[in-house]
Amino acid sequence: MVPISLLLRNRPFHEQYAYGLIAMGFLEFGGYAMQTSYAFPNNLLDQFFGGRTFALGMALFFALYFPAGNWLVRKIYDRLFPKASQNR
């Protein structure tokens, strides 16, 4: 997820989420197809979305990690290096 996050860091929130959703869709569905991911029975998302849409719910949720993570890193960077952030 980190390389994708780095590629998306200068894009607006909605683009980061949209591209992150595509990436997470491939990661989630690929993980379940290759049986490298495991959904624990009766977990909260499974109960809320149902078994057939679990991967979709996971992709929708984890796609937020890209814009949220990039926002958090930017805020930390601006606090640690205030002069460098003014020159942008």
N, C-alpha and C positions, 0 to 999 in steps of 0.2 A: 504494500500500500504506500510505502514511503516514496518510491520512484514516481508513482502516479501523482502523489501529492505535490512533489516537486515540479512536475510538469504543469500542474494546474494552478500553482500558487499565485500567478499574476492575473488570473481570470476573475470575473465577477462571481458572486456567490451562486447565482442560478446556473452558470456554466459549470462551476466546480461540482455542484450537486448532480447535474445532468450527466457529465462525463464520469463522475464517480459512480453513478447508478449503473452505467453501462459496464464499467470495470467490475463492480461488485456483483452484477448479474452473472458475468462470466466466472468470477471466482466462486460464488455460492453454488451455482448450478453445476459447475465443473467439479467442485468438491463433493457434492452429493452424487454426481454421476460416477466418479471414480471411487466413491465410498471412502474418501479421506476425511470427510466431515461427518459428524454424528449429532443428530438432534435428540437431546434427552427427552424421553416420553413425558407428557403432561407439563412441559415447561410453559411459561406465561405466554410467549408468542404463539406457541402451538395451540393453546387453549383459546386465545383471542382470534387468531387468523384461521385456524384449522390446519390439518396436516397437509393438505394439498397446496396451500399457499405459503407454507413456512419459509421456503427459500426466497420468495418474493418479499415477504415481510422483513427478512434478514437483510436483503439487498437494499430495500428502502431505508432501513434504519442505519446500516453501516455506511451508506453513501453520504450521510451527514458528517462522517468522520473527516472527509476531505476538506470541505469548507470550514468546519469547526476547528480542525487541527491547524489549518493554515492561518486562521484568524488568531488562534491562541499563540502560535509561534511568532506572528507579526507583533502582537502586543508585548510579548516577552522581549523580543528583539528591540522594540522601540524603548522599552524601559532600561535595558542594559546598555544600549548605544544611542542615546538621544540625539547626538550631533549627526550621526550617520543617517538617522531617519529623517532629519530635517532637509538633507541634501537630495532626497528622492524627488 
